Amino acid sequence: MRMKHDALRSGKRKAVNLSLDTGVVAAAREAGLNLSQICEAALRDAAKKEREAKWREENREWIAANNAWVEKNGLPLAEFRMF
């Protein structure tokens, strides 16, 4: 099975400087949390959500037309659905 390439996971690392609230940093360190992993995961999630929102906006007309067609004509092959 071939895996889809995830552009948000290059496998490479780049050092960056972040400014974080000192209370957040202290609480995270006290809890033994890995700041880099958590920041990376949050940024990955935010980038994915933004990419999806951009795709929906770019394809808004097609989505509306497709939904209108399905509402008018029903789902193709609906008669064969088992649920």
PDB file of N, CA, C and O in Angstrom:
ATOM      1  N   MET A   1       0.836  -1.171   0.000  1.00  0.00           N
ATOM      2  CA  MET A   1       0.000   0.000   0.000  1.00  0.00           C
ATOM      3  C   MET A   1       0.887   1.242   0.000  1.00  0.00           C
ATOM      4  O   MET A   1       1.816   1.346   0.801  1.00  0.00           O
ATOM      5  N   ARG A   2       0.604   2.172  -0.888  1.00  0.00           N
ATOM      6  CA  ARG A   2       1.413   3.377  -1.018  1.00  0.00           C
ATOM      7  C   ARG A   2       0.877   4.476  -0.107  1.00  0.00           C
ATOM      8  O   ARG A   2      -0.320   4.762  -0.101  1.00  0.00           O
ATOM      9  N   MET A   3       1.762   5.079   0.650  1.00  0.00           N
ATOM     10  CA  MET A   3       1.367   6.137   1.565  1.00  0.00           C
ATOM     11  C   MET A   3       1.379   7.488   0.839  1.00  0.00           C
ATOM     12  O   MET A   3       2.266   7.751   0.027  1.00  0.00           O
ATOM     13  N   LYS A   4       0.404   8.329   1.131  1.00  0.00           N
ATOM     14  CA  LYS A   4       0.347   9.667   0.566  1.00  0.00           C
ATOM     15  C   LYS A   4       1.395  10.542   1.242  1.00  0.00           C
ATOM     16  O   LYS A   4       1.556  10.495   2.462  1.00  0.00           O
ATOM     17  N   HIS A   5       2.100  11.331   0.457  1.00  0.00           N
ATOM     18  CA  HIS A   5       3.121  12.232   1.003  1.00  0.00           C
ATOM     19  C   HIS A   5       2.444  13.359   1.779  1.00  0.00           C
ATOM     20  O   HIS A   5       1.501  13.978   1.285  1.00  0.00           O
ATOM     21  N   ASP A   6       2.913  13.618   2.959  1.00  0.00           N
ATOM     22  CA  ASP A   6       2.397  14.696   3.788  1.00  0.00           C
ATOM     23  C   ASP A   6       3.392  15.844   3.749  1.00  0.00           C
ATOM     24  O   ASP A   6       4.468  15.763   4.342  1.00  0.00           O
ATOM     25  N   ALA A   7       3.033  16.905   3.054  1.00  0.00           N
ATOM     26  CA  ALA A   7       3.936  18.048   2.911  1.00  0.00           C
ATOM     27  C   ALA A   7       4.232  18.725   4.248  1.00  0.00           C
ATOM     28  O   ALA A   7       5.188  19.492   4.362  1.00  0.00           O
ATOM     29  N   LEU A   8       3.413  18.440   5.251  1.00  0.00           N
ATOM     30  CA  LEU A   8       3.637  19.045   6.559  1.00  0.00           C
ATOM     31  C   LEU A   8       4.603  18.231   7.409  1.00  0.00           C
ATOM     32  O   LEU A   8       4.876  18.598   8.552  1.00  0.00           O
ATOM     33  N   ARG A   9       5.120  17.140   6.875  1.00  0.00           N
ATOM     34  CA  ARG A   9       6.075  16.296   7.612  1.00  0.00           C
ATOM     35  C   ARG A   9       7.294  16.049   6.719  1.00  0.00           C
ATOM     36  O   ARG A   9       7.351  15.053   5.999  1.00  0.00           O
ATOM     37  N   SER A  10       8.248  16.947   6.772  1.00  0.00           N
ATOM     38  CA  SER A  10       9.433  16.805   5.930  1.00  0.00           C
ATOM     39  C   SER A  10      10.469  15.878   6.546  1.00  0.00           C
ATOM     40  O   SER A  10      11.306  15.319   5.837  1.00  0.00           O
ATOM     41  N   GLY A  11      10.417  15.713   7.863  1.00  0.00           N
ATOM     42  CA  GLY A  11      11.424  14.916   8.548  1.00  0.00           C
ATOM     43  C   GLY A  11      12.663  15.724   8.903  1.00  0.00           C
ATOM     44  O   GLY A  11      13.515  15.262   9.663  1.00  0.00           O
ATOM     45  N   LYS A  12      12.763  16.915   8.360  1.00  0.00           N
ATOM     46  CA  LYS A  12      13.900  17.792   8.650  1.00  0.00           C
ATOM     47  C   LYS A  12      13.520  18.731   9.781  1.00  0.00           C
ATOM     48  O   LYS A  12      12.339  18.972  10.031  1.00  0.00           O
ATOM     49  N   ARG A  13      14.513  19.252  10.452  1.00  0.00           N
ATOM     50  CA  ARG A  13      14.284  20.172  11.561  1.00  0.00           C
ATOM     51  C   ARG A  13      14.975  21.494  11.286  1.00  0.00           C
ATOM     52  O   ARG A  13      16.034  21.539  10.660  1.00  0.00           O
ATOM     53  N   LYS A  14      14.353  22.587  11.769  1.00  0.00           N
ATOM     54  CA  LYS A  14      14.933  23.918  11.662  1.00  0.00           C
ATOM     55  C   LYS A  14      14.772  24.588  13.010  1.00  0.00           C
ATOM     56  O   LYS A  14      13.676  24.631  13.569  1.00  0.00           O
ATOM     57  N   ALA A  15      15.849  25.101  13.518  1.00  0.00           N
ATOM     58  CA  ALA A  15      15.803  25.827  14.789  1.00  0.00           C
ATOM     59  C   ALA A  15      15.135  27.179  14.556  1.00  0.00           C
ATOM     60  O   ALA A  15      15.456  27.885  13.600  1.00  0.00           O
ATOM     61  N   VAL A  16      14.208  27.528  15.435  1.00  0.00           N
ATOM     62  CA  VAL A  16      13.516  28.820  15.354  1.00  0.00           C
ATOM     63  C   VAL A  16      13.430  29.413  16.750  1.00  0.00           C
ATOM     64  O   VAL A  16      13.564  28.706  17.749  1.00  0.00           O
ATOM     65  N   ASN A  17      13.207  30.699  16.808  1.00  0.00           N
ATOM     66  CA  ASN A  17      13.000  31.376  18.085  1.00  0.00           C
ATOM     67  C   ASN A  17      11.517  31.665  18.241  1.00  0.00           C
ATOM     68  O   ASN A  17      10.877  32.180  17.324  1.00  0.00           O
ATOM     69  N   LEU A  18      10.976  31.334  19.398  1.00  0.00           N
ATOM     70  CA  LEU A  18       9.578  31.617  19.704  1.00  0.00           C
ATOM     71  C   LEU A  18       9.512  32.448  20.965  1.00  0.00           C
ATOM     72  O   LEU A  18      10.355  32.324  21.853  1.00  0.00           O
ATOM     73  N   SER A  19       8.512  33.289  21.035  1.00  0.00           N
ATOM     74  CA  SER A  19       8.242  34.035  22.268  1.00  0.00           C
ATOM     75  C   SER A  19       6.972  33.462  22.847  1.00  0.00           C
ATOM     76  O   SER A  19       5.903  33.548  22.243  1.00  0.00           O
ATOM     77  N   LEU A  20       7.099  32.873  24.029  1.00  0.00           N
ATOM     78  CA  LEU A  20       5.960  32.252  24.698  1.00  0.00           C
ATOM     79  C   LEU A  20       5.799  32.848  26.080  1.00  0.00           C
ATOM     80  O   LEU A  20       6.770  33.280  26.700  1.00  0.00           O
ATOM     81  N   ASP A  21       4.588  32.869  26.549  1.00  0.00           N
ATOM     82  CA  ASP A  21       4.299  33.359  27.892  1.00  0.00           C
ATOM     83  C   ASP A  21       5.101  32.540  28.901  1.00  0.00           C
ATOM     84  O   ASP A  21       5.111  31.310  28.841  1.00  0.00           O
ATOM     85  N   THR A  22       5.759  33.209  29.808  1.00  0.00           N
ATOM     86  CA  THR A  22       6.623  32.516  30.770  1.00  0.00           C
ATOM     87  C   THR A  22       5.847  31.552  31.666  1.00  0.00           C
ATOM     88  O   THR A  22       6.368  30.506  32.053  1.00  0.00           O
ATOM     89  N   GLY A  23       4.610  31.901  31.993  1.00  0.00           N
ATOM     90  CA  GLY A  23       3.789  31.007  32.802  1.00  0.00           C
ATOM     91  C   GLY A  23       3.473  29.719  32.062  1.00  0.00           C
ATOM     92  O   GLY A  23       3.470  28.641  32.658  1.00  0.00           O
ATOM     93  N   VAL A  24       3.209  29.824  30.776  1.00  0.00           N
ATOM     94  CA  VAL A  24       2.926  28.638  29.955  1.00  0.00           C
ATOM     95  C   VAL A  24       4.164  27.754  29.882  1.00  0.00           C
ATOM     96  O   VAL A  24       4.076  26.534  30.024  1.00  0.00           O
ATOM     97  N   VAL A  25       5.309  28.376  29.662  1.00  0.00           N
ATOM     98  CA  VAL A  25       6.555  27.614  29.581  1.00  0.00           C
ATOM     99  C   VAL A  25       6.841  26.918  30.910  1.00  0.00           C
ATOM    100  O   VAL A  25       7.202  25.742  30.923  1.00  0.00           O
ATOM    101  N   ALA A  26       6.686  27.620  32.009  1.00  0.00           N
ATOM    102  CA  ALA A  26       6.954  27.025  33.323  1.00  0.00           C
ATOM    103  C   ALA A  26       6.015  25.860  33.595  1.00  0.00           C
ATOM    104  O   ALA A  26       6.452  24.817  34.082  1.00  0.00           O
ATOM    105  N   ALA A  27       4.738  26.020  33.289  1.00  0.00           N
ATOM    106  CA  ALA A  27       3.765  24.949  33.520  1.00  0.00           C
ATOM    107  C   ALA A  27       4.068  23.741  32.641  1.00  0.00           C
ATOM    108  O   ALA A  27       3.945  22.600  33.086  1.00  0.00           O
ATOM    109  N   ALA A  28       4.460  23.987  31.402  1.00  0.00           N
ATOM    110  CA  ALA A  28       4.780  22.890  30.490  1.00  0.00           C
ATOM    111  C   ALA A  28       6.018  22.135  30.967  1.00  0.00           C
ATOM    112  O   ALA A  28       6.038  20.904  30.960  1.00  0.00           O
ATOM    113  N   ARG A  29       7.026  22.856  31.372  1.00  0.00           N
ATOM    114  CA  ARG A  29       8.252  22.206  31.869  1.00  0.00           C
ATOM    115  C   ARG A  29       7.972  21.427  33.143  1.00  0.00           C
ATOM    116  O   ARG A  29       8.468  20.314  33.317  1.00  0.00           O
ATOM    117  N   GLU A  30       7.172  22.013  34.037  1.00  0.00           N
ATOM    118  CA  GLU A  30       6.822  21.335  35.287  1.00  0.00           C
ATOM    119  C   GLU A  30       6.083  20.025  35.003  1.00  0.00           C
ATOM    120  O   GLU A  30       6.241  19.041  35.725  1.00  0.00           O
ATOM    121  N   ALA A  31       5.276  20.029  33.945  1.00  0.00           N
ATOM    122  CA  ALA A  31       4.520  18.832  33.569  1.00  0.00           C
ATOM    123  C   ALA A  31       5.361  17.862  32.749  1.00  0.00           C
ATOM    124  O   ALA A  31       4.897  16.771  32.418  1.00  0.00           O
ATOM    125  N   GLY A  32       6.598  18.246  32.413  1.00  0.00           N
ATOM    126  CA  GLY A  32       7.472  17.374  31.634  1.00  0.00           C
ATOM    127  C   GLY A  32       7.101  17.312  30.162  1.00  0.00           C
ATOM    128  O   GLY A  32       7.388  16.324  29.487  1.00  0.00           O
ATOM    129  N   LEU A  33       6.465  18.363  29.664  1.00  0.00           N
ATOM    130  CA  LEU A  33       6.036  18.382  28.269  1.00  0.00           C
ATOM    131  C   LEU A  33       7.170  18.828  27.351  1.00  0.00           C
ATOM    132  O   LEU A  33       8.025  19.624  27.741  1.00  0.00           O
ATOM    133  N   ASN A  34       7.164  18.313  26.147  1.00  0.00           N
ATOM    134  CA  ASN A  34       8.158  18.683  25.145  1.00  0.00           C
ATOM    135  C   ASN A  34       7.607  19.858  24.343  1.00  0.00           C
ATOM    136  O   ASN A  34       6.707  19.689  23.520  1.00  0.00           O
ATOM    137  N   LEU A  35       8.153  21.049  24.586  1.00  0.00           N
ATOM    138  CA  LEU A  35       7.654  22.256  23.929  1.00  0.00           C
ATOM    139  C   LEU A  35       7.756  22.180  22.412  1.00  0.00           C
ATOM    140  O   LEU A  35       6.836  22.590  21.705  1.00  0.00           O
ATOM    141  N   SER A  36       8.859  21.663  21.916  1.00  0.00           N
ATOM    142  CA  SER A  36       9.040  21.588  20.467  1.00  0.00           C
ATOM    143  C   SER A  36       7.983  20.705  19.819  1.00  0.00           C
ATOM    144  O   SER A  36       7.397  21.077  18.802  1.00  0.00           O
ATOM    145  N   GLN A  37       7.741  19.550  20.396  1.00  0.00           N
ATOM    146  CA  GLN A  37       6.753  18.634  19.816  1.00  0.00           C
ATOM    147  C   GLN A  37       5.349  19.223  19.867  1.00  0.00           C
ATOM    148  O   GLN A  37       4.583  19.099  18.911  1.00  0.00           O
ATOM    149  N   ILE A  38       5.017  19.856  20.971  1.00  0.00           N
ATOM    150  CA  ILE A  38       3.681  20.431  21.118  1.00  0.00           C
ATOM    151  C   ILE A  38       3.490  21.608  20.172  1.00  0.00           C
ATOM    152  O   ILE A  38       2.447  21.720  19.529  1.00  0.00           O
ATOM    153  N   CYS A  39       4.481  22.485  20.080  1.00  0.00           N
ATOM    154  CA  CYS A  39       4.388  23.614  19.152  1.00  0.00           C
ATOM    155  C   CYS A  39       4.285  23.128  17.711  1.00  0.00           C
ATOM    156  O   CYS A  39       3.485  23.644  16.930  1.00  0.00           O
ATOM    157  N   GLU A  40       5.096  22.137  17.366  1.00  0.00           N
ATOM    158  CA  GLU A  40       5.061  21.595  16.006  1.00  0.00           C
ATOM    159  C   GLU A  40       3.690  21.003  15.689  1.00  0.00           C
ATOM    160  O   GLU A  40       3.149  21.231  14.607  1.00  0.00           O
ATOM    161  N   ALA A  41       3.138  20.253  16.616  1.00  0.00           N
ATOM    162  CA  ALA A  41       1.825  19.642  16.395  1.00  0.00           C
ATOM    163  C   ALA A  41       0.746  20.717  16.238  1.00  0.00           C
ATOM    164  O   ALA A  41      -0.126  20.605  15.376  1.00  0.00           O
ATOM    165  N   ALA A  42       0.809  21.747  17.067  1.00  0.00           N
ATOM    166  CA  ALA A  42      -0.178  22.827  16.980  1.00  0.00           C
ATOM    167  C   ALA A  42      -0.053  23.582  15.662  1.00  0.00           C
ATOM    168  O   ALA A  42      -1.061  23.919  15.040  1.00  0.00           O
ATOM    169  N   LEU A  43       1.168  23.847  15.236  1.00  0.00           N
ATOM    170  CA  LEU A  43       1.373  24.537  13.965  1.00  0.00           C
ATOM    171  C   LEU A  43       0.945  23.669  12.784  1.00  0.00           C
ATOM    172  O   LEU A  43       0.375  24.170  11.815  1.00  0.00           O
ATOM    173  N   ARG A  44       1.221  22.369  12.867  1.00  0.00           N
ATOM    174  CA  ARG A  44       0.796  21.449  11.810  1.00  0.00           C
ATOM    175  C   ARG A  44      -0.727  21.458  11.696  1.00  0.00           C
ATOM    176  O   ARG A  44      -1.272  21.514  10.594  1.00  0.00           O
ATOM    177  N   ASP A  45      -1.410  21.404  12.844  1.00  0.00           N
ATOM    178  CA  ASP A  45      -2.865  21.404  12.853  1.00  0.00           C
ATOM    179  C   ASP A  45      -3.411  22.713  12.289  1.00  0.00           C
ATOM    180  O   ASP A  45      -4.348  22.693  11.491  1.00  0.00           O
ATOM    181  N   ALA A  46      -2.846  23.842  12.686  1.00  0.00           N
ATOM    182  CA  ALA A  46      -3.300  25.141  12.194  1.00  0.00           C
ATOM    183  C   ALA A  46      -3.073  25.262  10.690  1.00  0.00           C
ATOM    184  O   ALA A  46      -3.935  25.775   9.976  1.00  0.00           O
ATOM    185  N   ALA A  47      -1.919  24.795  10.198  1.00  0.00           N
ATOM    186  CA  ALA A  47      -1.634  24.860   8.763  1.00  0.00           C
ATOM    187  C   ALA A  47      -2.592  23.976   7.981  1.00  0.00           C
ATOM    188  O   ALA A  47      -3.059  24.359   6.908  1.00  0.00           O
ATOM    189  N   LYS A  48      -2.888  22.790   8.514  1.00  0.00           N
ATOM    190  CA  LYS A  48      -3.824  21.879   7.848  1.00  0.00           C
ATOM    191  C   LYS A  48      -5.218  22.495   7.770  1.00  0.00           C
ATOM    192  O   LYS A  48      -5.863  22.445   6.723  1.00  0.00           O
ATOM    193  N   LYS A  49      -5.682  23.074   8.874  1.00  0.00           N
ATOM    194  CA  LYS A  49      -7.002  23.708   8.884  1.00  0.00           C
ATOM    195  C   LYS A  49      -7.063  24.868   7.896  1.00  0.00           C
ATOM    196  O   LYS A  49      -8.061  25.036   7.195  1.00  0.00           O
ATOM    197  N   GLU A  50      -6.009  25.661   7.840  1.00  0.00           N
ATOM    198  CA  GLU A  50      -5.973  26.792   6.906  1.00  0.00           C
ATOM    199  C   GLU A  50      -5.965  26.300   5.460  1.00  0.00           C
ATOM    200  O   GLU A  50      -6.646  26.870   4.608  1.00  0.00           O
ATOM    201  N   ARG A  51      -5.203  25.251   5.181  1.00  0.00           N
ATOM    202  CA  ARG A  51      -5.151  24.673   3.837  1.00  0.00           C
ATOM    203  C   ARG A  51      -6.536  24.161   3.425  1.00  0.00           C
ATOM    204  O   ARG A  51      -6.971  24.371   2.293  1.00  0.00           O
ATOM    205  N   GLU A  52      -7.225  23.485   4.358  1.00  0.00           N
ATOM    206  CA  GLU A  52      -8.563  22.964   4.067  1.00  0.00           C
ATOM    207  C   GLU A  52      -9.564  24.097   3.837  1.00  0.00           C
ATOM    208  O   GLU A  52     -10.401  24.005   2.939  1.00  0.00           O
ATOM    209  N   ALA A  53      -9.488  25.164   4.639  1.00  0.00           N
ATOM    210  CA  ALA A  53     -10.386  26.300   4.466  1.00  0.00           C
ATOM    211  C   ALA A  53     -10.154  26.973   3.122  1.00  0.00           C
ATOM    212  O   ALA A  53     -11.104  27.372   2.447  1.00  0.00           O
ATOM    213  N   LYS A  54      -8.899  27.096   2.739  1.00  0.00           N
ATOM    214  CA  LYS A  54      -8.560  27.694   1.438  1.00  0.00           C
ATOM    215  C   LYS A  54      -9.101  26.834   0.306  1.00  0.00           C
ATOM    216  O   LYS A  54      -9.633  27.364  -0.669  1.00  0.00           O
ATOM    217  N   TRP A  55      -8.970  25.496   0.422  1.00  0.00           N
ATOM    218  CA  TRP A  55      -9.481  24.596  -0.610  1.00  0.00           C
ATOM    219  C   TRP A  55     -10.995  24.734  -0.723  1.00  0.00           C
ATOM    220  O   TRP A  55     -11.530  24.808  -1.829  1.00  0.00           O
ATOM    221  N   ARG A  56     -11.700  24.770   0.430  1.00  0.00           N
ATOM    222  CA  ARG A  56     -13.162  24.915   0.401  1.00  0.00           C
ATOM    223  C   ARG A  56     -13.568  26.224  -0.265  1.00  0.00           C
ATOM    224  O   ARG A  56     -14.528  26.254  -1.034  1.00  0.00           O
ATOM    225  N   GLU A  57     -12.845  27.307   0.021  1.00  0.00           N
ATOM    226  CA  GLU A  57     -13.169  28.591  -0.594  1.00  0.00           C
ATOM    227  C   GLU A  57     -12.894  28.555  -2.099  1.00  0.00           C
ATOM    228  O   GLU A  57     -13.709  29.037  -2.885  1.00  0.00           O
ATOM    229  N   GLU A  58     -11.765  27.994  -2.503  1.00  0.00           N
ATOM    230  CA  GLU A  58     -11.426  27.915  -3.926  1.00  0.00           C
ATOM    231  C   GLU A  58     -12.403  27.036  -4.700  1.00  0.00           C
ATOM    232  O   GLU A  58     -12.603  27.239  -5.897  1.00  0.00           O
ATOM    233  N   ASN A  59     -13.010  26.066  -4.029  1.00  0.00           N
ATOM    234  CA  ASN A  59     -13.913  25.123  -4.684  1.00  0.00           C
ATOM    235  C   ASN A  59     -15.374  25.329  -4.275  1.00  0.00           C
ATOM    236  O   ASN A  59     -16.212  24.455  -4.495  1.00  0.00           O
ATOM    237  N   ARG A  60     -15.674  26.478  -3.683  1.00  0.00           N
ATOM    238  CA  ARG A  60     -17.011  26.777  -3.177  1.00  0.00           C
ATOM    239  C   ARG A  60     -18.088  26.611  -4.241  1.00  0.00           C
ATOM    240  O   ARG A  60     -19.131  26.016  -3.971  1.00  0.00           O
ATOM    241  N   GLU A  61     -17.854  27.125  -5.445  1.00  0.00           N
ATOM    242  CA  GLU A  61     -18.854  27.041  -6.510  1.00  0.00           C
ATOM    243  C   GLU A  61     -19.099  25.596  -6.922  1.00  0.00           C
ATOM    244  O   GLU A  61     -20.247  25.194  -7.110  1.00  0.00           O
ATOM    245  N   TRP A  62     -18.043  24.816  -7.063  1.00  0.00           N
ATOM    246  CA  TRP A  62     -18.210  23.411  -7.446  1.00  0.00           C
ATOM    247  C   TRP A  62     -18.961  22.646  -6.366  1.00  0.00           C
ATOM    248  O   TRP A  62     -19.838  21.838  -6.672  1.00  0.00           O
ATOM    249  N   ILE A  63     -18.623  22.895  -5.108  1.00  0.00           N
ATOM    250  CA  ILE A  63     -19.290  22.207  -3.997  1.00  0.00           C
ATOM    251  C   ILE A  63     -20.782  22.537  -4.010  1.00  0.00           C
ATOM    252  O   ILE A  63     -21.617  21.645  -3.864  1.00  0.00           O
ATOM    253  N   ALA A  64     -21.116  23.814  -4.182  1.00  0.00           N
ATOM    254  CA  ALA A  64     -22.526  24.219  -4.205  1.00  0.00           C
ATOM    255  C   ALA A  64     -23.253  23.568  -5.376  1.00  0.00           C
ATOM    256  O   ALA A  64     -24.377  23.089  -5.220  1.00  0.00           O
ATOM    257  N   ALA A  65     -22.620  23.547  -6.545  1.00  0.00           N
ATOM    258  CA  ALA A  65     -23.249  22.933  -7.719  1.00  0.00           C
ATOM    259  C   ALA A  65     -23.437  21.441  -7.510  1.00  0.00           C
ATOM    260  O   ALA A  65     -24.481  20.892  -7.865  1.00  0.00           O
ATOM    261  N   ASN A  66     -22.456  20.788  -6.947  1.00  0.00           N
ATOM    262  CA  ASN A  66     -22.552  19.354  -6.686  1.00  0.00           C
ATOM    263  C   ASN A  66     -23.655  19.058  -5.681  1.00  0.00           C
ATOM    264  O   ASN A  66     -24.443  18.133  -5.878  1.00  0.00           O
ATOM    265  N   ASN A  67     -23.717  19.838  -4.605  1.00  0.00           N
ATOM    266  CA  ASN A  67     -24.761  19.649  -3.605  1.00  0.00           C
ATOM    267  C   ASN A  67     -26.149  19.872  -4.204  1.00  0.00           C
ATOM    268  O   ASN A  67     -27.086  19.137  -3.894  1.00  0.00           O
ATOM    269  N   ALA A  68     -26.280  20.889  -5.067  1.00  0.00           N
ATOM    270  CA  ALA A  68     -27.569  21.159  -5.714  1.00  0.00           C
ATOM    271  C   ALA A  68     -27.970  19.993  -6.621  1.00  0.00           C
ATOM    272  O   ALA A  68     -29.138  19.604  -6.660  1.00  0.00           O
ATOM    273  N   TRP A  69     -27.002  19.440  -7.347  1.00  0.00           N
ATOM    274  CA  TRP A  69     -27.303  18.302  -8.224  1.00  0.00           C
ATOM    275  C   TRP A  69     -27.774  17.103  -7.410  1.00  0.00           C
ATOM    276  O   TRP A  69     -28.754  16.452  -7.774  1.00  0.00           O
ATOM    277  N   VAL A  70     -27.090  16.811  -6.324  1.00  0.00           N
ATOM    278  CA  VAL A  70     -27.472  15.672  -5.482  1.00  0.00           C
ATOM    279  C   VAL A  70     -28.840  15.905  -4.862  1.00  0.00           C
ATOM    280  O   VAL A  70     -29.643  14.977  -4.767  1.00  0.00           O
ATOM    281  N   GLU A  71     -29.116  17.148  -4.434  1.00  0.00           N
ATOM    282  CA  GLU A  71     -30.423  17.435  -3.851  1.00  0.00           C
ATOM    283  C   GLU A  71     -31.532  17.230  -4.877  1.00  0.00           C
ATOM    284  O   GLU A  71     -32.607  16.731  -4.544  1.00  0.00           O
ATOM    285  N   LYS A  72     -31.273  17.612  -6.111  1.00  0.00           N
ATOM    286  CA  LYS A  72     -32.271  17.471  -7.179  1.00  0.00           C
ATOM    287  C   LYS A  72     -32.406  16.024  -7.649  1.00  0.00           C
ATOM    288  O   LYS A  72     -33.517  15.542  -7.871  1.00  0.00           O
ATOM    289  N   ASN A  73     -31.276  15.331  -7.800  1.00  0.00           N
ATOM    290  CA  ASN A  73     -31.275  14.009  -8.432  1.00  0.00           C
ATOM    291  C   ASN A  73     -31.074  12.842  -7.473  1.00  0.00           C
ATOM    292  O   ASN A  73     -31.275  11.688  -7.853  1.00  0.00           O
ATOM    293  N   GLY A  74     -30.688  13.124  -6.255  1.00  0.00           N
ATOM    294  CA  GLY A  74     -30.376  12.061  -5.308  1.00  0.00           C
ATOM    295  C   GLY A  74     -28.960  11.553  -5.515  1.00  0.00           C
ATOM    296  O   GLY A  74     -28.283  11.932  -6.470  1.00  0.00           O
ATOM    297  N   LEU A  75     -28.524  10.694  -4.610  1.00  0.00           N
ATOM    298  CA  LEU A  75     -27.170  10.146  -4.709  1.00  0.00           C
ATOM    299  C   LEU A  75     -27.098   9.120  -5.827  1.00  0.00           C
ATOM    300  O   LEU A  75     -27.986   8.277  -5.950  1.00  0.00           O
ATOM    301  N   PRO A  76     -26.055   9.179  -6.642  1.00  0.00           N
ATOM    302  CA  PRO A  76     -25.874   8.140  -7.647  1.00  0.00           C
ATOM    303  C   PRO A  76     -25.725   6.782  -6.952  1.00  0.00           C
ATOM    304  O   PRO A  76     -25.068   6.678  -5.916  1.00  0.00           O
ATOM    305  N   LEU A  77     -26.320   5.777  -7.510  1.00  0.00           N
ATOM    306  CA  LEU A  77     -26.249   4.402  -6.992  1.00  0.00           C
ATOM    307  C   LEU A  77     -26.879   4.247  -5.607  1.00  0.00           C
ATOM    308  O   LEU A  77     -26.600   3.267  -4.917  1.00  0.00           O
ATOM    309  N   ALA A  78     -27.719   5.190  -5.189  1.00  0.00           N
ATOM    310  CA  ALA A  78     -28.337   5.132  -3.867  1.00  0.00           C
ATOM    311  C   ALA A  78     -29.136   3.852  -3.671  1.00  0.00           C
ATOM    312  O   ALA A  78     -29.239   3.342  -2.556  1.00  0.00           O
ATOM    313  N   GLU A  79     -29.694   3.341  -4.746  1.00  0.00           N
ATOM    314  CA  GLU A  79     -30.507   2.129  -4.635  1.00  0.00           C
ATOM    315  C   GLU A  79     -29.693   0.911  -4.207  1.00  0.00           C
ATOM    316  O   GLU A  79     -30.258  -0.087  -3.762  1.00  0.00           O
ATOM    317  N   PHE A  80     -28.378   0.988  -4.340  1.00  0.00           N
ATOM    318  CA  PHE A  80     -27.518  -0.139  -3.975  1.00  0.00           C
ATOM    319  C   PHE A  80     -26.902   0.001  -2.575  1.00  0.00           C
ATOM    320  O   PHE A  80     -26.178  -0.887  -2.125  1.00  0.00           O
ATOM    321  N   ARG A  81     -27.186   1.103  -1.895  1.00  0.00           N
ATOM    322  CA  ARG A  81     -26.616   1.326  -0.559  1.00  0.00           C
ATOM    323  C   ARG A  81     -27.171   0.310   0.418  1.00  0.00           C
ATOM    324  O   ARG A  81     -28.349  -0.044   0.366  1.00  0.00           O
ATOM    325  N   MET A  82     -26.306  -0.156   1.314  1.00  0.00           N
ATOM    326  CA  MET A  82     -26.691  -1.153   2.299  1.00  0.00           C
ATOM    327  C   MET A  82     -26.958  -0.524   3.671  1.00  0.00           C
ATOM    328  O   MET A  82     -27.234  -1.242   4.632  1.00  0.00           O
ATOM    329  N   PHE A  83     -26.879   0.795   3.773  1.00  0.00           N
ATOM    330  CA  PHE A  83     -27.106   1.459   5.049  1.00  0.00           C
ATOM    331  C   PHE A  83     -28.084   2.588   4.897  1.00  0.00           C
ATOM    332  O   PHE A  83     -28.400   3.267   5.874  1.00  0.00           O
TER     333      PHE A  83
END
